[in-house]
Amino acid sequence: MSSTVLLTIVMLSTLGLLAAIILYFVAQKFRVVEDPRIDTVTEALPGANCGGCGYTGCRAFAETLVNSTSFEGLNCPVGGAETMGKIAVILDRQSVAVEPKVAVMRCNGTPDNATRTSYYDGAVSCRVAHSLYGGQTGCQYGCLGCGDCVTACKFDAIYLDPVTQLPVILDEKCVACGACVKACPRSIIELRKRNKKDRKIYVSCVNRDKGGPARKACTAACIGCGKCVKVCSYEAITIENNVAYIDSFKCRLCRKCVQECPTGAILEIGFPVKEAKPAEPADAAVN
């Protein structure tokens, strides 16, 4: 081996060793020590990575929980109170009670209620259809029925009903992650308070047209008449942009508004069927 080759090997080896030493000290100086509790909290989370907490995934949410001073405004909708309670114990924090929610579909534009005026023959995507035209009925606010919400749901909690051509939300599977809410380009799906026995009362309409045009587009549309507002004793109903809205946190499920609605736009879900009062005998009525 020539002296030139030997010298080259020595020099390269020396430079490599020096570079390794420098990199070692630089890495030691700028290393980031991760809190081991992040891994523990991540394991306690459901691992759905749905984004319902407002963060990109469970680990990002775990980092936020570990680095926060309180749980105010932080919640895992999939794990719920049980998971947040476990994490509170791990981090020695005070758990914050959060009202459970469920997604609700606020459109009742079935073929029986809203007559088709056109037929869409484009990409099967609500966002694409929404950007191109008003919809297949006279209601430019209603559901487009392409199923973006179904695709967005990771929990199989939504499906398209072949008869109504509208999404159906399965309360027992819904975790209120909000993915369907974000997927809907028309803001038809909403997260509302989950009541006992999954009972709910809400206005199944988002049409902001005035009464006449709204009713012409859909027979089940809210016409903004205000009758529901007058009978509500809890100030839970307001009217804005010609459409009524029921605050699920103020509503006491008395159902008076349901009976007053002239178009059937207010739905009552999960309640027992009211038994009809027996008719009085004819002779008793005369007396």
SVG drawing of the C-alpha trace seen along z (x, -y; Angstrom):
<svg xmlns="http://www.w3.org/2000/svg" viewBox="-128 -37 132 39">
<polyline fill="none" stroke="black" stroke-width="0.4" points="0.0,0.0 1.5,-3.3 2.0,-6.1 -0.6,-8.3 -3.3,-5.8 -2.4,-5.3 -2.4,-9.0 -5.8,-9.3 -7.3,-6.6 -5.9,-8.2 -7.2,-11.6 -10.7,-10.4 -10.8,-8.4 -9.8,-11.4 -12.3,-13.7 -15.1,-11.1 -14.1,-10.7 -14.1,-14.5 -17.5,-14.9 -19.0,-12.1 -17.7,-13.8 -19.0,-17.2 -22.4,-15.7 -22.6,-13.9 -22.1,-17.1 -24.5,-19.1 -27.1,-16.4 -26.6,-16.4 -26.9,-20.2 -30.0,-20.5 -31.8,-17.3 -35.5,-17.5 -36.5,-15.4 -40.0,-14.2 -42.3,-13.9 -42.8,-10.1 -46.4,-10.8 -47.2,-11.6 -46.9,-7.9 -49.0,-6.9 -51.8,-9.4 -51.6,-8.3 -52.2,-4.7 -55.2,-5.8 -56.8,-7.5 -59.0,-5.5 -56.5,-5.7 -59.2,-6.7 -57.2,-9.7 -60.5,-11.2 -59.7,-14.8 -62.8,-15.3 -60.7,-16.8 -59.5,-19.5 -56.0,-18.1 -54.4,-16.1 -54.4,-12.9 -54.4,-11.2 -50.7,-11.8 -51.0,-15.5 -53.9,-15.7 -51.9,-13.8 -49.1,-16.3 -51.5,-19.2 -53.1,-17.5 -49.7,-16.9 -48.5,-20.5 -51.7,-22.2 -52.5,-23.4 -56.2,-22.5 -58.6,-20.4 -60.8,-23.4 -61.9,-23.3 -60.2,-19.9 -62.2,-16.8 -62.0,-13.4 -65.5,-12.9 -64.8,-9.3 -63.6,-8.2 -65.9,-10.6 -65.9,-11.2 -64.5,-7.8 -61.3,-8.3 -60.9,-11.9 -61.3,-10.8 -58.5,-8.2 -56.2,-10.9 -57.0,-13.2 -55.7,-10.6 -52.6,-10.0 -51.8,-13.8 -53.1,-14.6 -55.5,-17.1 -59.1,-18.0 -61.4,-16.5 -63.9,-18.9 -67.5,-17.6 -68.5,-17.9 -72.0,-17.4 -72.1,-14.5 -73.3,-15.3 -74.6,-13.5 -74.8,-14.5 -78.2,-15.5 -79.2,-15.7 -81.2,-19.0 -82.9,-18.3 -86.1,-16.5 -86.1,-17.0 -87.2,-13.5 -88.7,-12.8 -92.1,-13.1 -91.4,-16.5 -89.2,-18.1 -89.9,-17.5 -86.9,-16.8 -86.4,-19.6 -83.2,-18.3 -80.8,-15.3 -77.2,-15.6 -74.8,-13.5 -71.4,-14.6 -68.8,-13.5 -70.4,-11.8 -69.3,-14.4 -71.3,-16.9 -68.5,-19.5 -68.3,-19.2 -72.0,-19.3 -72.4,-22.2 -69.8,-24.2 -71.6,-23.5 -75.3,-24.0 -78.1,-24.5 -79.3,-21.0 -81.8,-18.6 -84.8,-20.2 -86.0,-23.8 -84.2,-24.1 -80.7,-25.4 -79.9,-24.7 -80.9,-21.1 -78.9,-17.8 -77.2,-16.9 -77.2,-13.2 -73.8,-12.3 -72.6,-10.9 -69.5,-12.9 -70.6,-12.6 -70.8,-8.8 -67.3,-8.7 -65.9,-11.0 -67.4,-8.9 -64.8,-6.4 -67.3,-4.7 -70.0,-3.5 -72.5,-5.8 -74.0,-7.2 -75.6,-5.6 -77.7,-6.8 -81.3,-5.7 -82.2,-4.5 -85.8,-5.6 -85.5,-9.1 -82.1,-9.6 -80.9,-11.3 -78.2,-10.4 -79.3,-8.5 -77.3,-8.9 -77.1,-6.0 -77.1,-7.4 -75.7,-4.3 -72.6,-4.5 -72.1,-8.3 -69.2,-9.5 -69.7,-13.2 -66.3,-13.5 -67.6,-16.2 -66.1,-14.7 -69.5,-14.6 -70.1,-18.2 -66.9,-19.3 -67.6,-17.2 -71.0,-18.8 -70.6,-21.8 -74.0,-23.1 -73.7,-22.9 -76.7,-20.7 -75.3,-18.3 -75.0,-19.7 -73.6,-18.4 -76.3,-18.7 -76.7,-17.8 -77.3,-14.1 -80.3,-13.6 -81.4,-10.5 -82.8,-7.7 -81.4,-9.7 -84.5,-11.9 -84.2,-15.0 -86.3,-17.8 -84.9,-20.0 -85.9,-22.0 -85.1,-19.7 -84.6,-22.5 -81.9,-25.1 -83.8,-26.9 -83.3,-30.6 -85.8,-31.6 -89.0,-33.3 -92.1,-31.2 -93.7,-31.0 -90.6,-30.1 -89.3,-27.8 -92.7,-25.9 -92.8,-25.7 -89.4,-24.1 -90.2,-21.6 -93.5,-20.9 -91.6,-20.2 -89.7,-23.4 -89.6,-25.9 -91.5,-29.0 -90.4,-31.2 -93.9,-31.8 -92.8,-32.1 -95.6,-29.9 -92.9,-27.7 -91.3,-30.7 -94.5,-31.8 -95.3,-28.5 -91.8,-27.8 -91.5,-28.6 -87.8,-28.2 -86.6,-30.8 -85.0,-27.9 -86.2,-28.9 -85.1,-31.7 -85.7,-32.7 -82.9,-34.0 -82.8,-34.3 -86.4,-33.1 -85.7,-29.7 -86.3,-28.6 -83.5,-27.1 -83.9,-25.2 -81.0,-25.4 -80.5,-21.9 -79.1,-23.0 -82.1,-25.2 -84.8,-22.9 -86.6,-20.9 -88.2,-18.5 -91.8,-19.6 -92.8,-19.1 -95.2,-22.0 -93.4,-23.4 -93.8,-20.2 -97.6,-20.4 -97.6,-24.1 -95.4,-23.7 -97.7,-23.9 -95.3,-22.2 -93.9,-19.4 -90.4,-20.9 -89.8,-20.3 -89.0,-16.6 -89.4,-14.7 -87.1,-11.6 -87.0,-8.8 -90.3,-9.7 -93.0,-7.1 -96.0,-7.3 -98.8,-9.2 -101.9,-7.1 -105.0,-8.5 -107.7,-9.4 -110.7,-7.0 -113.8,-8.7 -116.6,-9.5 -119.9,-7.5 -122.5,-9.3 -125.0,-9.4 -122.4,-10.8 -121.6,-13.6 -125.3,-14.5 -125.5,-14.7"/>
</svg>
